[in-house]
Amino acid sequence: MNQQKLPNATAVLVLGIVSIVSCCCYGVPGLITGIIAIVLFNKDSKLYQQNPSLYSDYNNLNTGRILAIIGIVLSVLTIAYFIFCIAYFGMDALSNPELMQERLKDLQNR
């Protein structure tokens, strides 16, 4: 029988890579692309489980899922870091470098 490719395997792989790369952009793009990759993975995984002998590129699909999970975790950590910085230093210190230096010196003197 002729094997065919899963419809979203390449998209899941690309979105997983993009989620890792874009996690440094304040975390939001990486989180969004990672979630989209997981949703597409679930859709194709169900399709593959119905008839595994019909499809050939399940490895790409699984690799994309792993990359998407890593991207989601890194994005959540990045978002948590930015929330911590805003809560600890304040939004005014993040936009004013002189005030940030002053608060960092105060932190060192404690």
C-alpha positions as CSV (number, residue, x, y, z in Angstrom):
1,M,0.0,0.0,0.0
2,N,1.2,3.5,-0.7
3,Q,2.0,5.5,2.4
4,Q,1.2,9.2,2.6
5,K,2.3,12.0,4.8
6,L,0.3,13.3,7.7
7,P,-1.4,16.5,6.8
8,N,0.1,18.7,9.6
9,A,3.4,17.0,10.4
10,T,5.5,19.6,8.8
11,A,3.5,22.4,10.3
12,V,3.8,20.9,13.7
13,L,7.6,20.6,13.3
14,V,7.9,24.2,12.0
15,L,5.7,25.6,14.8
16,G,7.7,23.7,17.4
17,I,10.9,25.3,16.1
18,V,9.3,28.7,16.0
19,S,8.0,28.4,19.5
20,I,11.6,27.8,20.8
21,V,13.1,30.6,18.8
22,S,10.3,33.1,19.6
23,C,10.2,32.4,23.4
24,C,12.7,35.2,23.9
25,C,10.2,37.8,22.4
26,Y,8.5,38.3,25.8
27,G,7.3,34.7,25.7
28,V,3.9,35.3,24.1
29,P,4.7,34.3,20.5
30,G,6.4,31.2,21.6
31,L,3.4,30.3,23.8
32,I,0.9,30.8,21.0
33,T,2.9,28.9,18.4
34,G,3.6,26.1,20.9
35,I,-0.1,25.7,21.7
36,I,-1.1,25.7,18.1
37,A,1.5,23.0,17.4
38,I,0.1,20.8,20.3
39,V,-3.4,21.2,18.9
40,L,-2.3,20.2,15.4
41,F,-0.3,17.3,16.9
42,N,-3.4,16.0,18.7
43,K,-5.4,16.2,15.5
44,D,-2.8,14.3,13.4
45,S,-2.1,11.8,16.2
46,K,-5.7,10.7,16.2
47,L,-5.6,10.3,12.5
48,Y,-2.4,8.3,12.7
49,Q,-3.8,6.0,15.5
50,Q,-6.8,5.1,13.4
51,N,-4.5,3.6,10.6
52,P,-0.8,3.6,11.4
53,S,0.2,1.7,8.3
54,L,-1.2,4.4,6.0
55,Y,1.1,7.3,7.2
56,S,4.9,7.5,7.1
57,D,6.1,10.6,8.9
58,Y,5.0,10.1,12.5
59,N,8.6,10.8,13.7
60,N,8.4,14.4,12.4
61,L,5.1,14.8,14.1
62,N,6.4,13.5,17.4
63,T,9.6,15.7,17.1
64,G,7.4,18.7,16.6
65,R,5.4,17.9,19.7
66,I,8.6,17.7,21.8
67,L,9.9,21.0,20.4
68,A,6.5,22.6,21.1
69,I,6.5,21.4,24.7
70,I,10.0,22.8,25.2
71,G,9.0,26.1,23.6
72,I,5.9,26.3,25.8
73,V,8.0,25.7,28.9
74,L,10.6,28.3,27.9
75,S,7.9,30.8,27.1
76,V,6.2,30.3,30.4
77,L,9.5,30.7,32.2
78,T,10.2,33.9,30.2
79,I,6.7,35.3,31.0
80,A,7.2,34.5,34.7
81,Y,10.6,36.2,34.7
82,F,9.1,39.4,33.2
83,I,6.3,39.3,35.7
84,F,8.8,39.0,38.5
85,C,10.9,41.9,37.2
86,I,7.8,44.1,36.9
87,A,6.6,43.2,40.4
88,Y,10.0,43.5,42.0
89,F,11.5,46.6,40.3
90,G,8.3,48.2,39.0
91,M,7.4,49.3,35.6
92,D,8.9,52.8,36.0
93,A,12.3,51.3,36.7
94,L,12.2,49.1,33.6
95,S,11.6,52.2,31.4
96,N,14.1,54.4,33.2
97,P,17.7,53.1,33.2
98,E,18.9,55.5,35.9
99,L,16.1,54.5,38.3
100,M,16.9,50.8,37.5
101,Q,20.6,51.4,38.5
102,E,19.5,53.0,41.7
103,R,17.3,50.1,42.6
104,L,20.0,47.6,41.8
105,K,22.4,49.5,44.0
106,D,19.9,49.5,46.8
107,L,19.5,45.8,46.3
108,Q,23.2,45.2,46.6
109,N,23.5,47.3,49.8
110,R,21.0,45.1,51.7
